Amino acid sequence: MSAQNFFARMTAPKITARKSSRGQGEPIVCLTAYDAPTAKVLDEHCDLLLVGDSVGMVVHGLTTTVGVTLDMMILHGQAVMRGSKKALVVVDLPFGSYEDSPETAFRSASRVMMETGCQAVKIESGSYAAETISYLVERGIPVMSHVGLRPQSMNVLGGFRARGRREVVANEIVENAIAAAKAGSFAVVVEGVSADLADKVTEAVDIPTIGIGASANCDGQILVTPDMLGMFERVPKFVKKYGALADHVEKAVTQYASEVKARSFPSEEQTYKFTKPDS
């Protein structure tokens, strides 16, 4: 990738500069991406593409994100980088690749950035995260944080359920977001919390908040792309289906199967015929 092409992309500092206040300013548009063709379509419309560890569930059929590996994230990150030119590409660090020490996190994050060419990584931000974030940022790795519902911690939290019903938990979420911002995160994802709590987080930090199941007052929004395109019948409460892609795929495959069985595909239009050479 040439330097000219690299700097044509959105950057982490430009995302941070989009911080607004109580819904003022232009919201940051974000979606997940896992492959080159989809990234190419999304790129024109998104400021940020997240190669989320949700890939384990929506692409690989896992029941949680815990089984996602660093190699999987790198493979999908490479594909998204090939398919995009404009958006900032952020790759999730998967479970077990960063939690035990800042040094481990740096080894994982530097490998991701070197092997994919992405511009940033994302980590789920518990009480341990501030030191790790600071360590990575000081060494040239932009970090996006993640508070609220943290899917990698679902075994501790008891499942994928909204967070912050109890005041002590709500306060902890705000504190984690503040700590992540002070440590140098360029943005923070706020997932699965009440709108009031998301607004408190947005007001408490000087970096953009990216909401998913949060509040329209967040500085940006993100959804899992297959969810919003209607690839799955059941989706979380906070997802709005903007398409019915599964229905379109079903219709197309049904027609294809019917034509194959009737031997009407391939037709003359889809087959090759070569003229005989002169004798």
Buried (B, 14 or more C-beta within 10 A) or exposed (E): EEEEEEEEBBBBEEBBEBBBEEEEEEBBBBBBBBBBEBBBBBBEEBBBBBBBBBBBBBBEEBEBBBBBBBEBBBBBBBBBBBBBBBBBBBBBBBBBBBBEEBEBBBBBBBBBBEBBBBBBBBBBBBEBBBEBBBBBBEEEBBBBBBBBBBBBBBEEBEEEEBBBEEEEBBEBBBBBBBBBBBBBBBBBBBBBBBBEBBBBBBEBBEBBBBBBBBBEBBBBBBBBBBBBBBBBEEBBEBBEBEEEBBEEEEEEEEEEEEEEEEEEBEEEEEEEEEEEEEE
